[in-house]
Amino acid sequence: MAISISAVVLLGILVFIFVKKSGLNAGHAIVCILFGFFLASTSMAPSINRFVTGIAEMIGQIRF
């Protein structure tokens, strides 16, 4: 659950930066948010969640 919240916060910050600094306008940001919202309710959501969790665990195991 902590990974999901962190990913949402990170993606929200990225969308905010893109809206303010890049060519992404508010309309594009709304489309991205709606796409994510509707994608979360599809049958692909568990697979995407497992993929992101696997990547996060792999990154967490890297030792510097």
mmCIF file of the N, C-alpha and C atoms, coordinates in Angstrom:
data_MODEL
# 
_entry.id   MODEL 
# 
loop_
_atom_site.group_PDB 
_atom_site.id 
_atom_site.type_symbol 
_atom_site.label_atom_id 
_atom_site.label_alt_id 
_atom_site.label_comp_id 
_atom_site.label_asym_id 
_atom_site.label_entity_id 
_atom_site.label_seq_id 
_atom_site.pdbx_PDB_ins_code 
_atom_site.Cartn_x 
_atom_site.Cartn_y 
_atom_site.Cartn_z 
_atom_site.occupancy 
_atom_site.B_iso_or_equiv 
_atom_site.pdbx_formal_charge 
_atom_site.auth_seq_id 
_atom_site.auth_comp_id 
_atom_site.auth_asym_id 
_atom_site.auth_atom_id 
_atom_site.pdbx_PDB_model_num 
ATOM 1   N N  . MET A 1 1  ? 0.820   -1.188 0.000   1.00 0.00 ? 1  MET A N  1 
ATOM 2   C CA . MET A 1 1  ? 0.000   0.000  0.000   1.00 0.00 ? 1  MET A CA 1 
ATOM 3   C C  . MET A 1 1  ? 0.864   1.251  0.000   1.00 0.00 ? 1  MET A C  1 
ATOM 4   N N  . ALA A 1 2  ? 1.962   1.229  0.714   1.00 0.00 ? 2  ALA A N  1 
ATOM 5   C CA . ALA A 1 2  ? 2.834   2.397  0.759   1.00 0.00 ? 2  ALA A CA 1 
ATOM 6   C C  . ALA A 1 2  ? 3.416   2.700  -0.611  1.00 0.00 ? 2  ALA A C  1 
ATOM 7   N N  . ILE A 1 3  ? 3.697   1.655  -1.395  1.00 0.00 ? 3  ILE A N  1 
ATOM 8   C CA . ILE A 1 3  ? 4.237   1.864  -2.740  1.00 0.00 ? 3  ILE A CA 1 
ATOM 9   C C  . ILE A 1 3  ? 3.199   2.538  -3.615  1.00 0.00 ? 3  ILE A C  1 
ATOM 10  N N  . SER A 1 4  ? 1.941   2.141  -3.508  1.00 0.00 ? 4  SER A N  1 
ATOM 11  C CA . SER A 1 4  ? 0.887   2.750  -4.312  1.00 0.00 ? 4  SER A CA 1 
ATOM 12  C C  . SER A 1 4  ? 0.731   4.234  -3.991  1.00 0.00 ? 4  SER A C  1 
ATOM 13  N N  . ILE A 1 5  ? 0.739   4.559  -2.731  1.00 0.00 ? 5  ILE A N  1 
ATOM 14  C CA . ILE A 1 5  ? 0.591   5.956  -2.339  1.00 0.00 ? 5  ILE A CA 1 
ATOM 15  C C  . ILE A 1 5  ? 1.806   6.755  -2.807  1.00 0.00 ? 5  ILE A C  1 
ATOM 16  N N  . SER A 1 6  ? 2.987   6.192  -2.662  1.00 0.00 ? 6  SER A N  1 
ATOM 17  C CA . SER A 1 6  ? 4.188   6.884  -3.101  1.00 0.00 ? 6  SER A CA 1 
ATOM 18  C C  . SER A 1 6  ? 4.182   7.094  -4.612  1.00 0.00 ? 6  SER A C  1 
ATOM 19  N N  . ALA A 1 7  ? 3.742   6.091  -5.355  1.00 0.00 ? 7  ALA A N  1 
ATOM 20  C CA . ALA A 1 7  ? 3.678   6.224  -6.804  1.00 0.00 ? 7  ALA A CA 1 
ATOM 21  C C  . ALA A 1 7  ? 2.668   7.281  -7.203  1.00 0.00 ? 7  ALA A C  1 
ATOM 22  N N  . VAL A 1 8  ? 1.540   7.322  -6.526  1.00 0.00 ? 8  VAL A N  1 
ATOM 23  C CA . VAL A 1 8  ? 0.525   8.326  -6.835  1.00 0.00 ? 8  VAL A CA 1 
ATOM 24  C C  . VAL A 1 8  ? 1.063   9.723  -6.544  1.00 0.00 ? 8  VAL A C  1 
ATOM 25  N N  . VAL A 1 9  ? 1.739   9.887  -5.435  1.00 0.00 ? 9  VAL A N  1 
ATOM 26  C CA . VAL A 1 9  ? 2.307   11.194 -5.091  1.00 0.00 ? 9  VAL A CA 1 
ATOM 27  C C  . VAL A 1 9  ? 3.371   11.588 -6.115  1.00 0.00 ? 9  VAL A C  1 
ATOM 28  N N  . LEU A 1 10 ? 4.244   10.654 -6.463  1.00 0.00 ? 10 LEU A N  1 
ATOM 29  C CA . LEU A 1 10 ? 5.289   10.931 -7.447  1.00 0.00 ? 10 LEU A CA 1 
ATOM 30  C C  . LEU A 1 10 ? 4.689   11.300 -8.799  1.00 0.00 ? 10 LEU A C  1 
ATOM 31  N N  . LEU A 1 11 ? 3.721   10.535 -9.261  1.00 0.00 ? 11 LEU A N  1 
ATOM 32  C CA . LEU A 1 11 ? 3.104   10.830 -10.547 1.00 0.00 ? 11 LEU A CA 1 
ATOM 33  C C  . LEU A 1 11 ? 2.336   12.150 -10.506 1.00 0.00 ? 11 LEU A C  1 
ATOM 34  N N  . GLY A 1 12 ? 1.709   12.446 -9.392  1.00 0.00 ? 12 GLY A N  1 
ATOM 35  C CA . GLY A 1 12 ? 1.025   13.730 -9.250  1.00 0.00 ? 12 GLY A CA 1 
ATOM 36  C C  . GLY A 1 12 ? 1.986   14.901 -9.328  1.00 0.00 ? 12 GLY A C  1 
ATOM 37  N N  . ILE A 1 13 ? 3.149   14.755 -8.702  1.00 0.00 ? 13 ILE A N  1 
ATOM 38  C CA . ILE A 1 13 ? 4.173   15.798 -8.763  1.00 0.00 ? 13 ILE A CA 1 
ATOM 39  C C  . ILE A 1 13 ? 4.677   15.964 -10.193 1.00 0.00 ? 13 ILE A C  1 
ATOM 40  N N  . LEU A 1 14 ? 4.894   14.835 -10.889 1.00 0.00 ? 14 LEU A N  1 
ATOM 41  C CA . LEU A 1 14 ? 5.358   14.910 -12.277 1.00 0.00 ? 14 LEU A CA 1 
ATOM 42  C C  . LEU A 1 14 ? 4.335   15.597 -13.172 1.00 0.00 ? 14 LEU A C  1 
ATOM 43  N N  . VAL A 1 15 ? 3.068   15.261 -13.015 1.00 0.00 ? 15 VAL A N  1 
ATOM 44  C CA . VAL A 1 15 ? 2.026   15.923 -13.810 1.00 0.00 ? 15 VAL A CA 1 
ATOM 45  C C  . VAL A 1 15 ? 2.014   17.418 -13.513 1.00 0.00 ? 15 VAL A C  1 
ATOM 46  N N  . PHE A 1 16 ? 2.134   17.782 -12.245 1.00 0.00 ? 16 PHE A N  1 
ATOM 47  C CA . PHE A 1 16 ? 2.156   19.205 -11.876 1.00 0.00 ? 16 PHE A CA 1 
ATOM 48  C C  . PHE A 1 16 ? 3.336   19.918 -12.536 1.00 0.00 ? 16 PHE A C  1 
ATOM 49  N N  . ILE A 1 17 ? 4.511   19.300 -12.493 1.00 0.00 ? 17 ILE A N  1 
ATOM 50  C CA . ILE A 1 17 ? 5.698   19.908 -13.114 1.00 0.00 ? 17 ILE A CA 1 
ATOM 51  C C  . ILE A 1 17 ? 5.509   20.030 -14.615 1.00 0.00 ? 17 ILE A C  1 
ATOM 52  N N  . PHE A 1 18 ? 4.972   18.982 -15.245 1.00 0.00 ? 18 PHE A N  1 
ATOM 53  C CA . PHE A 1 18 ? 4.748   19.039 -16.688 1.00 0.00 ? 18 PHE A CA 1 
ATOM 54  C C  . PHE A 1 18 ? 3.760   20.139 -17.059 1.00 0.00 ? 18 PHE A C  1 
ATOM 55  N N  . VAL A 1 19 ? 2.741   20.325 -16.245 1.00 0.00 ? 19 VAL A N  1 
ATOM 56  C CA . VAL A 1 19 ? 1.762   21.372 -16.515 1.00 0.00 ? 19 VAL A CA 1 
ATOM 57  C C  . VAL A 1 19 ? 2.414   22.749 -16.389 1.00 0.00 ? 19 VAL A C  1 
ATOM 58  N N  . LYS A 1 20 ? 3.232   22.940 -15.382 1.00 0.00 ? 20 LYS A N  1 
ATOM 59  C CA . LYS A 1 20 ? 3.825   24.257 -15.124 1.00 0.00 ? 20 LYS A CA 1 
ATOM 60  C C  . LYS A 1 20 ? 5.015   24.581 -16.025 1.00 0.00 ? 20 LYS A C  1 
ATOM 61  N N  . LYS A 1 21 ? 5.870   23.588 -16.304 1.00 0.00 ? 21 LYS A N  1 
ATOM 62  C CA . LYS A 1 21 ? 7.133   23.874 -16.983 1.00 0.00 ? 21 LYS A CA 1 
ATOM 63  C C  . LYS A 1 21 ? 7.172   23.461 -18.450 1.00 0.00 ? 21 LYS A C  1 
ATOM 64  N N  . SER A 1 22 ? 6.460   22.404 -18.809 1.00 0.00 ? 22 SER A N  1 
ATOM 65  C CA . SER A 1 22 ? 6.571   21.852 -20.160 1.00 0.00 ? 22 SER A CA 1 
ATOM 66  C C  . SER A 1 22 ? 5.383   22.245 -21.013 1.00 0.00 ? 22 SER A C  1 
ATOM 67  N N  . GLY A 1 23 ? 5.254   21.595 -22.143 1.00 0.00 ? 23 GLY A N  1 
ATOM 68  C CA . GLY A 1 23 ? 4.173   21.881 -23.055 1.00 0.00 ? 23 GLY A CA 1 
ATOM 69  C C  . GLY A 1 23 ? 2.867   21.204 -22.692 1.00 0.00 ? 23 GLY A C  1 
ATOM 70  N N  . LEU A 1 24 ? 2.829   20.472 -21.590 1.00 0.00 ? 24 LEU A N  1 
ATOM 71  C CA . LEU A 1 24 ? 1.605   19.795 -21.179 1.00 0.00 ? 24 LEU A CA 1 
ATOM 72  C C  . LEU A 1 24 ? 0.641   20.830 -20.622 1.00 0.00 ? 24 LEU A C  1 
ATOM 73  N N  . ASN A 1 25 ? -0.529  20.908 -21.206 1.00 0.00 ? 25 ASN A N  1 
ATOM 74  C CA . ASN A 1 25 ? -1.504  21.863 -20.678 1.00 0.00 ? 25 ASN A CA 1 
ATOM 75  C C  . ASN A 1 25 ? -2.503  21.149 -19.778 1.00 0.00 ? 25 ASN A C  1 
ATOM 76  N N  . ALA A 1 26 ? -3.401  21.896 -19.189 1.00 0.00 ? 26 ALA A N  1 
ATOM 77  C CA . ALA A 1 26 ? -4.342  21.333 -18.222 1.00 0.00 ? 26 ALA A CA 1 
ATOM 78  C C  . ALA A 1 26 ? -5.242  20.281 -18.865 1.00 0.00 ? 26 ALA A C  1 
ATOM 79  N N  . GLY A 1 27 ? -5.618  20.480 -20.116 1.00 0.00 ? 27 GLY A N  1 
ATOM 80  C CA . GLY A 1 27 ? -6.450  19.501 -20.811 1.00 0.00 ? 27 GLY A CA 1 
ATOM 81  C C  . GLY A 1 27 ? -5.758  18.160 -20.950 1.00 0.00 ? 27 GLY A C  1 
ATOM 82  N N  . HIS A 1 28 ? -4.469  18.192 -21.287 1.00 0.00 ? 28 HIS A N  1 
ATOM 83  C CA . HIS A 1 28 ? -3.699  16.952 -21.391 1.00 0.00 ? 28 HIS A CA 1 
ATOM 84  C C  . HIS A 1 28 ? -3.601  16.263 -20.026 1.00 0.00 ? 28 HIS A C  1 
ATOM 85  N N  . ALA A 1 29 ? -3.382  17.037 -18.988 1.00 0.00 ? 29 ALA A N  1 
ATOM 86  C CA . ALA A 1 29 ? -3.277  16.472 -17.648 1.00 0.00 ? 29 ALA A CA 1 
ATOM 87  C C  . ALA A 1 29 ? -4.584  15.805 -17.241 1.00 0.00 ? 29 ALA A C  1 
ATOM 88  N N  . ILE A 1 30 ? -5.700  16.415 -17.561 1.00 0.00 ? 30 ILE A N  1 
ATOM 89  C CA . ILE A 1 30 ? -6.996  15.831 -17.220 1.00 0.00 ? 30 ILE A CA 1 
ATOM 90  C C  . ILE A 1 30 ? -7.196  14.509 -17.967 1.00 0.00 ? 30 ILE A C  1 
ATOM 91  N N  . VAL A 1 31 ? -6.804  14.473 -19.232 1.00 0.00 ? 31 VAL A N  1 
ATOM 92  C CA . VAL A 1 31 ? -6.909  13.231 -20.005 1.00 0.00 ? 31 VAL A CA 1 
ATOM 93  C C  . VAL A 1 31 ? -6.031  12.149 -19.383 1.00 0.00 ? 31 VAL A C  1 
ATOM 94  N N  . CYS A 1 32 ? -4.805  12.490 -18.963 1.00 0.00 ? 32 CYS A N  1 
ATOM 95  C CA . CYS A 1 32 ? -3.908  11.518 -18.320 1.00 0.00 ? 32 CYS A CA 1 
ATOM 96  C C  . CYS A 1 32 ? -4.516  10.990 -17.024 1.00 0.00 ? 32 CYS A C  1 
ATOM 97  N N  . ILE A 1 33 ? -5.092  11.865 -16.240 1.00 0.00 ? 33 ILE A N  1 
ATOM 98  C CA . ILE A 1 33 ? -5.703  11.462 -14.970 1.00 0.00 ? 33 ILE A CA 1 
ATOM 99  C C  . ILE A 1 33 ? -6.890  10.553 -15.220 1.00 0.00 ? 33 ILE A C  1 
ATOM 100 N N  . LEU A 1 34 ? -7.745  10.913 -16.165 1.00 0.00 ? 34 LEU A N  1 
ATOM 101 C CA . LEU A 1 34 ? -8.899  10.079 -16.478 1.00 0.00 ? 34 LEU A CA 1 
ATOM 102 C C  . LEU A 1 34 ? -8.473  8.724  -17.025 1.00 0.00 ? 34 LEU A C  1 
ATOM 103 N N  . PHE A 1 35 ? -7.424  8.702  -17.860 1.00 0.00 ? 35 PHE A N  1 
ATOM 104 C CA . PHE A 1 35 ? -6.920  7.443  -18.383 1.00 0.00 ? 35 PHE A CA 1 
ATOM 105 C C  . PHE A 1 35 ? -6.472  6.536  -17.244 1.00 0.00 ? 35 PHE A C  1 
ATOM 106 N N  . GLY A 1 36 ? -5.716  7.078  -16.312 1.00 0.00 ? 36 GLY A N  1 
ATOM 107 C CA . GLY A 1 36 ? -5.270  6.293  -15.159 1.00 0.00 ? 36 GLY A CA 1 
ATOM 108 C C  . GLY A 1 36 ? -6.423  5.807  -14.301 1.00 0.00 ? 36 GLY A C  1 
ATOM 109 N N  . PHE A 1 37 ? -7.417  6.670  -14.124 1.00 0.00 ? 37 PHE A N  1 
ATOM 110 C CA . PHE A 1 37 ? -8.583  6.315  -13.323 1.00 0.00 ? 37 PHE A CA 1 
ATOM 111 C C  . PHE A 1 37 ? -9.341  5.157  -13.956 1.00 0.00 ? 37 PHE A C  1 
ATOM 112 N N  . PHE A 1 38 ? -9.588  5.235  -15.250 1.00 0.00 ? 38 PHE A N  1 
ATOM 113 C CA . PHE A 1 38 ? -10.327 4.172  -15.920 1.00 0.00 ? 38 PHE A CA 1 
ATOM 114 C C  . PHE A 1 38 ? -9.482  2.915  -16.103 1.00 0.00 ? 38 PHE A C  1 
ATOM 115 N N  . LEU A 1 39 ? -8.183  3.061  -16.278 1.00 0.00 ? 39 LEU A N  1 
ATOM 116 C CA . LEU A 1 39 ? -7.301  1.900  -16.383 1.00 0.00 ? 39 LEU A CA 1 
ATOM 117 C C  . LEU A 1 39 ? -7.290  1.119  -15.081 1.00 0.00 ? 39 LEU A C  1 
ATOM 118 N N  . ALA A 1 40 ? -7.410  1.807  -13.960 1.00 0.00 ? 40 ALA A N  1 
ATOM 119 C CA . ALA A 1 40 ? -7.405  1.149  -12.650 1.00 0.00 ? 40 ALA A CA 1 
ATOM 120 C C  . ALA A 1 40 ? -8.623  0.263  -12.460 1.00 0.00 ? 40 ALA A C  1 
ATOM 121 N N  . SER A 1 41 ? -9.694  0.508  -13.196 1.00 0.00 ? 41 SER A N  1 
ATOM 122 C CA . SER A 1 41 ? -10.899 -0.299 -13.028 1.00 0.00 ? 41 SER A CA 1 
ATOM 123 C C  . SER A 1 41 ? -10.994 -1.437 -14.044 1.00 0.00 ? 41 SER A C  1 
ATOM 124 N N  . THR A 1 42 ? -9.960  -1.637 -14.851 1.00 0.00 ? 42 THR A N  1 
ATOM 125 C CA . THR A 1 42 ? -9.985  -2.713 -15.841 1.00 0.00 ? 42 THR A CA 1 
ATOM 126 C C  . THR A 1 42 ? -9.392  -3.984 -15.258 1.00 0.00 ? 42 THR A C  1 
ATOM 127 N N  . SER A 1 43 ? -9.449  -5.041 -16.046 1.00 0.00 ? 43 SER A N  1 
ATOM 128 C CA . SER A 1 43 ? -8.876  -6.315 -15.605 1.00 0.00 ? 43 SER A CA 1 
ATOM 129 C C  . SER A 1 43 ? -7.349  -6.291 -15.649 1.00 0.00 ? 43 SER A C  1 
ATOM 130 N N  . MET A 1 44 ? -6.762  -5.275 -16.262 1.00 0.00 ? 44 MET A N  1 
ATOM 131 C CA . MET A 1 44 ? -5.299  -5.163 -16.318 1.00 0.00 ? 44 MET A CA 1 
ATOM 132 C C  . MET A 1 44 ? -4.704  -4.602 -15.026 1.00 0.00 ? 44 MET A C  1 
ATOM 133 N N  . ALA A 1 45 ? -5.512  -4.025 -14.165 1.00 0.00 ? 45 ALA A N  1 
ATOM 134 C CA . ALA A 1 45 ? -5.019  -3.359 -12.959 1.00 0.00 ? 45 ALA A CA 1 
ATOM 135 C C  . ALA A 1 45 ? -4.173  -4.279 -12.071 1.00 0.00 ? 45 ALA A C  1 
ATOM 136 N N  . PRO A 1 46 ? -4.592  -5.524 -11.781 1.00 0.00 ? 46 PRO A N  1 
ATOM 137 C CA . PRO A 1 46 ? -3.745  -6.381 -10.942 1.00 0.00 ? 46 PRO A CA 1 
ATOM 138 C C  . PRO A 1 46 ? -2.391  -6.687 -11.584 1.00 0.00 ? 46 PRO A C  1 
ATOM 139 N N  . SER A 1 47 ? -2.375  -6.875 -12.905 1.00 0.00 ? 47 SER A N  1 
ATOM 140 C CA . SER A 1 47 ? -1.105  -7.147 -13.588 1.00 0.00 ? 47 SER A CA 1 
ATOM 141 C C  . SER A 1 47 ? -0.177  -5.938 -13.521 1.00 0.00 ? 47 SER A C  1 
ATOM 142 N N  . ILE A 1 48 ? -0.726  -4.767 -13.719 1.00 0.00 ? 48 ILE A N  1 
ATOM 143 C CA . ILE A 1 48 ? 0.075   -3.540 -13.639 1.00 0.00 ? 48 ILE A CA 1 
ATOM 144 C C  . ILE A 1 48 ? 0.603   -3.357 -12.224 1.00 0.00 ? 48 ILE A C  1 
ATOM 145 N N  . ASN A 1 49 ? -0.240  -3.637 -11.238 1.00 0.00 ? 49 ASN A N  1 
ATOM 146 C CA . ASN A 1 49 ? 0.165   -3.504 -9.837  1.00 0.00 ? 49 ASN A CA 1 
ATOM 147 C C  . ASN A 1 49 ? 1.304   -4.467 -9.518  1.00 0.00 ? 49 ASN A C  1 
ATOM 148 N N  . ARG A 1 50 ? 1.198   -5.717 -9.970  1.00 0.00 ? 50 ARG A N  1 
ATOM 149 C CA . ARG A 1 50 ? 2.278   -6.691 -9.735  1.00 0.00 ? 50 ARG A CA 1 
ATOM 150 C C  . ARG A 1 50 ? 3.564   -6.254 -10.425 1.00 0.00 ? 50 ARG A C  1 
ATOM 151 N N  . PHE A 1 51 ? 3.465   -5.727 -11.637 1.00 0.00 ? 51 PHE A N  1 
ATOM 152 C CA . PHE A 1 51 ? 4.642   -5.268 -12.374 1.00 0.00 ? 51 PHE A CA 1 
ATOM 153 C C  . PHE A 1 51 ? 5.342   -4.128 -11.632 1.00 0.00 ? 51 PHE A C  1 
ATOM 154 N N  . VAL A 1 52 ? 4.565   -3.134 -11.202 1.00 0.00 ? 52 VAL A N  1 
ATOM 155 C CA . VAL A 1 52 ? 5.147   -1.984 -10.498 1.00 0.00 ? 52 VAL A CA 1 
ATOM 156 C C  . VAL A 1 52 ? 5.733   -2.429 -9.160  1.00 0.00 ? 52 VAL A C  1 
ATOM 157 N N  . THR A 1 53 ? 5.051   -3.329 -8.456  1.00 0.00 ? 53 THR A N  1 
ATOM 158 C CA . THR A 1 53 ? 5.571   -3.837 -7.192  1.00 0.00 ? 53 THR A CA 1 
ATOM 159 C C  . THR A 1 53 ? 6.868   -4.600 -7.402  1.00 0.00 ? 53 THR A C  1 
ATOM 160 N N  . GLY A 1 54 ? 6.925   -5.396 -8.462  1.00 0.00 ? 54 GLY A N  1 
ATOM 161 C CA . GLY A 1 54 ? 8.156   -6.140 -8.777  1.00 0.00 ? 54 GLY A CA 1 
ATOM 162 C C  . GLY A 1 54 ? 9.317   -5.213 -9.073  1.00 0.00 ? 54 GLY A C  1 
ATOM 163 N N  . ILE A 1 55 ? 9.069   -4.164 -9.843  1.00 0.00 ? 55 ILE A N  1 
ATOM 164 C CA . ILE A 1 55 ? 10.118  -3.177 -10.153 1.00 0.00 ? 55 ILE A CA 1 
ATOM 165 C C  . ILE A 1 55 ? 10.576  -2.486 -8.867  1.00 0.00 ? 55 ILE A C  1 
ATOM 166 N N  . ALA A 1 56 ? 9.616   -2.103 -8.012  1.00 0.00 ? 56 ALA A N  1 
ATOM 167 C CA . ALA A 1 56 ? 9.976   -1.429 -6.761  1.00 0.00 ? 56 ALA A CA 1 
ATOM 168 C C  . ALA A 1 56 ? 10.798  -2.340 -5.859  1.00 0.00 ? 56 ALA A C  1 
ATOM 169 N N  . GLU A 1 57 ? 10.444  -3.620 -5.797  1.00 0.00 ? 57 GLU A N  1 
ATOM 170 C CA . GLU A 1 57 ? 11.215  -4.567 -4.980  1.00 0.00 ? 57 GLU A CA 1 
ATOM 171 C C  . GLU A 1 57 ? 12.609  -4.771 -5.556  1.00 0.00 ? 57 GLU A C  1 
ATOM 172 N N  . MET A 1 58 ? 12.706  -4.825 -6.885  1.00 0.00 ? 58 MET A N  1 
ATOM 173 C CA . MET A 1 58 ? 14.007  -4.978 -7.524  1.00 0.00 ? 58 MET A CA 1 
ATOM 174 C C  . MET A 1 58 ? 14.899  -3.763 -7.235  1.00 0.00 ? 58 MET A C  1 
ATOM 175 N N  . ILE A 1 59 ? 14.337  -2.585 -7.317  1.00 0.00 ? 59 ILE A N  1 
ATOM 176 C CA . ILE A 1 59 ? 15.098  -1.373 -7.017  1.00 0.00 ? 59 ILE A CA 1 
ATOM 177 C C  . ILE A 1 59 ? 15.498  -1.355 -5.541  1.00 0.00 ? 59 ILE A C  1 
ATOM 178 N N  . GLY A 1 60 ? 14.588  -1.823 -4.676  1.00 0.00 ? 60 GLY A N  1 
ATOM 179 C CA . GLY A 1 60 ? 14.869  -1.850 -3.237  1.00 0.00 ? 60 GLY A CA 1 
ATOM 180 C C  . GLY A 1 60 ? 15.997  -2.797 -2.871  1.00 0.00 ? 60 GLY A C  1 
ATOM 181 N N  . GLN A 1 61 ? 16.271  -3.795 -3.699  1.00 0.00 ? 61 GLN A N  1 
ATOM 182 C CA . GLN A 1 61 ? 17.312  -4.766 -3.400  1.00 0.00 ? 61 GLN A CA 1 
ATOM 183 C C  . GLN A 1 61 ? 18.682  -4.323 -3.882  1.00 0.00 ? 61 GLN A C  1 
ATOM 184 N N  . ILE A 1 62 ? 18.741  -3.238 -4.640  1.00 0.00 ? 62 ILE A N  1 
ATOM 185 C CA . ILE A 1 62 ? 20.028  -2.747 -5.132  1.00 0.00 ? 62 ILE A CA 1 
ATOM 186 C C  . ILE A 1 62 ? 20.806  -2.135 -3.972  1.00 0.00 ? 62 ILE A C  1 
ATOM 187 N N  . ARG A 1 63 ? 22.044  -2.561 -3.820  1.00 0.00 ? 63 ARG A N  1 
ATOM 188 C CA . ARG A 1 63 ? 22.915  -2.048 -2.752  1.00 0.00 ? 63 ARG A CA 1 
ATOM 189 C C  . ARG A 1 63 ? 24.024  -1.223 -3.374  1.00 0.00 ? 63 ARG A C  1 
ATOM 190 N N  . PHE A 1 64 ? 24.212  -0.043 -2.861  1.00 0.00 ? 64 PHE A N  1 
ATOM 191 C CA . PHE A 1 64 ? 25.260  0.857  -3.368  1.00 0.00 ? 64 PHE A CA 1 
ATOM 192 C C  . PHE A 1 64 ? 26.452  0.841  -2.455  1.00 0.00 ? 64 PHE A C  1 
# 
